[in-house]
């Protein structure tokens, strides 16, 4: 009995030691694989996010350049110049508000004679700031789509152009990201410009999570790693990375599901060491 008891103790000690080794090896392997996985996800997110941000920035800059190119000094050629700009940039409407209150536009069928541009915010803000301006996206009643107005001051007034950003929104909602990821586009005041279908009806980022605020975004913009946070609306752990859209008040936010990303690591790691 003493011999059996001793053997049993040895076996128990051996199995315990093996169990500890398996757990340590599993944890070490898991940690290593997790770091590799996170680094790979980070690199992919940065690449996709940077490309998308540059694409949006280029799209806007091209339209700004078109507005810059409009010449309104030549009498009798103003409407022609505005029409050419509309066609070149696929604007809904391009117009010129003069300091004397007169307004010209690119659509011959449209009568804006009753409008005094000097009373409009796009005119007043552009004149006040004395530089090009992109308005915050707003809903166009006629097309039911989000539109921005691009303006620039000239010597005797302000030139502006209205253009839909629906193509930008569509591109963001269709971004293919790992780990059930999604992209959202935010204005720096926290308003939601574009998001995946199930979040598209929301107005503010705070409706997704109170932590999605300007202070947190400043900390993670162009960060060197994915930032962990808990998304209250879905009650799930997420990984976040953000980048500013150059020359705009917009931020592109990429969000991955943390549990989905890490799920493939757990069981394979444990079973691999348990079968050795």
C-alpha positions, 0 to 999 in steps of 0.5 A: 500500500505504501508503494502504491501510495508513493507511485500514486503521488509520483503520478499525480505530481507528474500529471500536475507538472505536465499540466502546468507545462501545457498551460504555460506553453499554450499561454506562450503560444497564444500570446505570441500568435495573438501579437502576430494576429494583432500586428497583421490586423493593424497593418491591414487596417492602416493600409485600407484606412490610409488608401480610403482617406487619400481617395476621399481627400483626392475626390474633394480636392478635385472638386475644390480645384474646379471651383478655383478655376471658375472665372467670373470676371468676364461680363456675359460669360458668367453662366457659361463658366458656371455650367462648365464647372458643374459638368466638370465636377458633377456638381448639382449646381454651381453659383456665384453670389455677388457683393451687390446681392445679385446671384448667377447659377449654372442652371438656365431653368433655375430662377434665383433672382429672389435670393440675396446671397449675402443673407446665406451662411455659405456666403457670409462664412466664406467672406468672413473667413476669407478662404475656401470652405467646405460646409458640413454635410446636409440633407438635400430635400430634392434628392434626399442625399447628403450634400456638401457645398464647396465655396471660395471667395473672389474679389466681388463675391463668393463662388459655390458648388453643391455636390452629393457625397453619396458615392463617398458614403457608398465606398465607406459602407462597402469597405471590406475589413477583417474581423467583422469590421466596419468603417464610419465617417465622422465630422469633428463635431461628432455627427455621423456622416457615413456608416454601415447599414445598421448604424446609418440612421444614427445622428451622433457617434455618441449614440454608438458609444459615449467614448467615441468623442473627439478626445478619444479620437485625438488619442488614436488618430494615426496610432501605432496600434489598435485601440481597445474599447467596449462598444456599449450599443453592441455590448462587445469588445472592439478595436479601433483606429482612426485617421483624419481626411486631409483638408477636411473636418472629417475622420475615418474610423475603422472598427474591428470586433476583438472577439471575432479577430481572436477566436481562431487562436484559443482552441487550436493552441490548447489542443495542439499542446494537449496532443503532443 
